[in-house]
Amino acid sequence: MDAAQPLVDLAPIARLALLGVVLALGPLAWIWLRHRDASPTRRLHALTLLTLFLTFDLILFGAFTRLTDSGLGCPDWPGCYGKASPFGARAEIHAAMTEMPTGPVTHGKAWIEMVHRYLATAVGVLITVMAIVAWRQWRRGDPTVPSPWWATATLVWVCVQGAFGALTVTLKLYPAIVTAHLLGGLALLALLAVQAQTFAPRPVALTLAQRAGLWVLAALAVVQIALGGWVSTNYAVLACTDFPTCQGVWWPPMDFDHAFTIRRELGIGADGGYLPFEALTAIHVTHRLGALVVLAAIAVVALQLWREHRRAALALAAIGGWQLATGLSNVVLGWPLLAAVAHTGGAAALVLVLAVLLARAALGRHRAAAAPLARGRVGLAS
């Protein structure tokens, strides 16, 4: 990268924002045409579901961007060498490729990185529209619209995600930032999932043990996804290429001090030197052990739900099997791109299912608590 090119160049931001608006017009027009005779609240619900779907796709494309080493395809932010697209940066990209033929900048990687930014901007525009419409309907006194604070929280969070996206580039794929960016994307997915439930409530009555099981599974899933992000961002997947052993033994040499030093650059250890291979092994093995715990938790929760909520139990079991299959494929097949993206997709699906189940359980608990009060009012009225 040319030393004169700043890491943050806001010159193309207006054109990027305009492009995001143009991309968002397609989904907005589709929602309007498909639900033109529906109420504003119904259209807002449909927009929330579509944004949820596109956010899931964005998470997958973000994984694709990371796994193809395209995160620095344009080594500045928000544009590409100060331009709104790689078209305008052809000369700079060519110069970077000439200087470093095996470096992170290529025309293909630049396009992958910028398409990811375009899609993220479009999702941000859709969430902004959701917040505006929610507040507008709420101020009109529409009793069918949920609290606009959900949409506001989602808008604030997508802005935070944008900041982490910028830091991912400007801090040169700093592992802690990249992992936080992944977790932030999944948190955005969960926010949208919960928000969608507020439009069409489907309460689920769960026992205290079932609710506790779901919350424990959710906490374990967050830790395990963070570990998975740490594996990916530190390129530790291939530290073990056999299974169930690692490097031919059950407990290979590992360096946990360097492995889980959070404040360090990519490839750098706690002492400022190169990250030792034993640290990569420790990262990989810890993620494997975490997978065993999460899979066991999924089995327990699925069994808890099986009799009364069979579809939810089947969904959790299917995701657990998917994650096991794709995780093993990453190891024994040498980290193929398809399996790696599918593994991230499975993590996103788990977050989505857990968010929906916990939201429905909260609605069910609220309905159960409100029922005696309603009966009491009826009794007093009679």
Phi, psi and omega in degrees: 000139178297130183297336180284345181277116181292154179293325177243117180229107185276004182304317183271009190294324179295319179292324177294318178297319179296320178295321176298320178296316180299315179296325181286339181297328179299303177300322180295318178295321179297317179297316182297314182291320183289330184237035185294335180263002182273168177287160177304323180294321178295320178294321179295321176298314179298320179295322178297316179295318179294320178295323175300314179298315181291328177292320175301315178297322180296321177298317177297318180290328174296320175296317178300319178298314181293317187285340174267012180057038181259006183298334177246025177300329168237104192278022172225176184216143005269350182266204180234104187054042178077005180250161182282344179206163177297342176303314182283349183250021183302318183295316181294319179296318179298319180295319179294322178292324179293319181289321181225086183301330180255018182281185185281350185257119170218167178297318180296315181293326178298317179293320178299314180297316182288323176299320176300318179292321178299314181296320179296321178296319179297318177297320177299321178295316179299319179293324176297316177299318178303315181294317181297313181295320181298315179292323180297314180291324179295318180291335175282357178080024180290113183286346183273346182276133176293173180304129179291350180292335174297311179296325179294316178299320179295319178296316178300318183292323179292330174292320176299319178299321177299321178295319178294325176298320177295316180295327177304319181280310187292334177262014172058054175061040175305120190305319181295323180289317180297318178295318178296325178296319176297312180297323179295321177297319179290326175295322176298318177300316180296319178301314179295322179296315179295318180299320179298326181292334182288339179281321181230076186300132175230079184299145177234128179273114179240150175285167178301319180294321179292318178296318179297319178299318179295318180293320177296316178298319179298317179296316178296322180295320179298315179298316182292322177294321176298319177296319178297318175297323179294322175299311184293314185290338176262003179055049182258006184300317185269015173293333174233121182247013177228164182208138009276351177279174177227120183060032176083001180227165180280330182223085183288168176300130183222149180237096184282334181297310178288327185298318187245031166281114189283317185272084177201158180278168180299126177081003183249138180272182182295334182267006180089352177271188180292145179293120183291154180298328179298332177290319177298321178297318180297319179298313182297311184294322178298320178295322176298313180296321177297324179298321178299318181295315182293318178298321177296319179295320177299317180298317181295313182293320178299320177293323177299322185271348194302315188290315187258339184224067189295321181297319178296318179297317179295321179298314179295317180296320180296319179295319177300315177296319178300314181294322177296315182294314182288325178295316177296321179299321178301323183282303190281341180257006175080035174062056177293147185301316182299315181293323181293315178294320179297326179294319175295320177299322177295321177297318178296320179296321178296316178299317181298312182296317180295319179298317180295314181296318180292323177295316180293324177295321178295319177297319179295321179293320179296318180295319180296323179288329183279337184300312179299324179296318179296319179295324178295321178294319179297318180297319179293322180293328181279000000 
